[in-house]
Amino acid sequence: MSSTSRKVAVIGGGVAGLMAAVTAAHEGASVSLFEKMPKVGLKMGITGKGRCNLTNSAPIMDFIAKTPGNGRFLYSAYEKFNNEDLLSLFHSWGLATKVERGGRVFPKSDDAQEVRHLFMKLLHQEKVDLHLEEPVRHILQKEGKVTGLSTDKGTYEADAVILTTGGASYPRTGSTGDGYAMAREIGHKVTAIRPALIPLVCSEAWPKELQGISLKNVTFSVDGGGRRKAEEFGEMLFTHFGVSGPIVLSLSDKVSLWISQGHDVKGAIDMKPALSLEVLDKRLLRDFEKYHLKQMASALVDLMPHRMIDVVLRLSGIPRDLPVSDLKKGDRLKLAGILKHLPLTITGTRPLSEAIVTAGGVSVKEINPSTMESKICKHVYMAGEVLDIHAFTGGYNLQAAFSTGHLAALSAVKELS
Ligand SMILES: Cc1cc2nc3c(=O)[nH]c(=O)nc-3n(C[C@H](O)[C@H](O)[C@H](O)COP(=O)(O)OP(=O)(O)OC[C@H]3O[C@@H](n4cnc5c(N)ncnc54)[C@H](O)[C@@H]3O)c2cc1C
């Protein structure tokens, strides 16, 4: 087969699809990219709060560890195209990058649109035939081998099809879960989808009072009963519906799973994880000595954000206007207990549409990890979040989409040549 006769069709112009289209075209294939939205890379454009956390500088083993959703499936993709390969490629394309706290890599410009525009330029440069606002409806196959795809405008023949329609979160960016139906139609199993990296909703009213307050160096723990326990140390914040922030998002995958399994989940904040209960009590005694002429509401200012004091006193059953000198030992110990274990009842997660990533998707058991090819339909490849893979924040999801997109494209072209 001559290089020009290799027709590769990519479904979805997001992170994985853009990488797949540019790579396959660069390798000599004749590439068509179908995108349902009027623009490509809409989700890419809002990643990292508009700054695009492209990847992480951590060793690849950390990437696997930070990918609770089938991280080990990604070994081969990372062996073939890892974070260093990705950055070398970006640098060769003229994108300057920088590394920040926690190894997070961003474009030097702090502008996700720069990455989007780069891919748009590359699509043009590599002569990718771009079909905007043309959602793909079906992957076409005959006797277990792909023949092309169909849209509302017609049928397109292809020697290989790469499915990169993303997950089902942030649907306004185009990722509405279409790929799951297309994959099912050609015989693939799709595992149950649910939100991951998602804020948590609590039944208590007080988080709303504290909306906007962020806590640093705290431990947030979740308990779904039995052995379903987990905790994270770091930063979190209160919202009008409950809690959010980095450590809450990290735990949300487990919470979302437990809730989907019907378990009740309790949460707790340890506001002073570095201090044991005894040491914290001594600290309280010192503070109360310092503020012995004040009322309780003015005696906790060194311990927590001002707006939290009333809530903590209320939960401890201590009147805010109680003179410090009148506080009983029992109440002081109760206060210390609340500071070590501020309880929350988690009733759910925010909806899937608000999740940073979708957990679940096309079962990776039916995808060859060395090529990204479907084990069910020959010359169909899949990459990115449409697969049952999801990782924590830190650039790990984008790297997974770039690496699997790159591998799918190389495999498709190699297989056809
Ligand atoms: C707010 C937010 C911030 C994030 N920040 C980061 C970050 O900084 N770092 C990080 O690593 N990860 C981040 N993520 C996660 C990351 O963006 C995704 O994991 C990644 O975009 C997945 O890439 P993908 O190509 O699989 O899917 P997407 O990028 O979602 O692309 C899928 C594409 O397919 C198109 N499509 C869907 N159906 C069809 C169809 N039927 N026909 C044609 N086209 C179709 C869609 O329109 C879309 O363009 C963030 C996510 C969100 C929501």
The ligand as an ORCA input file, in Angstrom:
! r2SCAN-3c Opt
* xyz 0 1
  C     -11.822     22.099     33.439
  C     -10.821     21.007     33.114
  C      -9.480     21.235     33.356
  C      -8.545     20.218     33.095
  N      -7.219     20.477     33.292
  C      -6.307     19.516     33.031
  C      -4.913     19.789     33.141
  O      -4.504     20.933     33.362
  N      -4.051     18.753     32.946
  C      -4.489     17.490     32.635
  O      -3.660     16.589     32.519
  N      -5.788     17.224     32.439
  C      -6.710     18.203     32.607
  N      -8.032     17.943     32.382
  C      -8.427     16.626     31.807
  C      -8.136     16.597     30.292
  O      -8.602     17.792     29.708
  C      -8.815     15.416     29.607
  O      -8.462     14.230     30.266
  C      -8.398     15.363     28.143
  O      -8.907     16.484     27.452
  C      -8.893     14.099     27.456
  O      -8.511     14.164     26.109
  P      -9.381     13.435     24.980
  O      -8.753     13.775     23.689
  O      -9.582     12.033     25.336
  O     -10.821     14.139     25.065
  P     -11.231     15.637     24.755
  O     -10.075     16.534     24.884
  O     -12.441     15.882     25.561
  O     -11.624     15.605     23.208
  C     -12.706     14.871     22.697
  C     -13.137     15.527     21.401
  O     -14.015     14.664     20.697
  C     -15.052     15.451     20.130
  N     -16.210     14.577     19.859
  C     -17.016     13.978     20.758
  N     -17.953     13.242     20.136
  C     -17.720     13.375     18.788
  C     -18.330     12.847     17.645
  N     -19.417     12.042     17.687
  N     -17.831     13.167     16.430
  C     -16.749     14.008     16.333
  N     -16.133     14.541     17.398
  C     -16.611     14.223     18.625
  C     -15.298     16.523     21.167
  O     -15.989     17.624     20.646
  C     -13.881     16.831     21.620
  O     -13.306     17.852     20.840
  C      -8.984     18.943     32.597
  C     -10.341     18.747     32.350
  C     -11.254     19.757     32.594
  C     -12.716     19.510     32.301
*
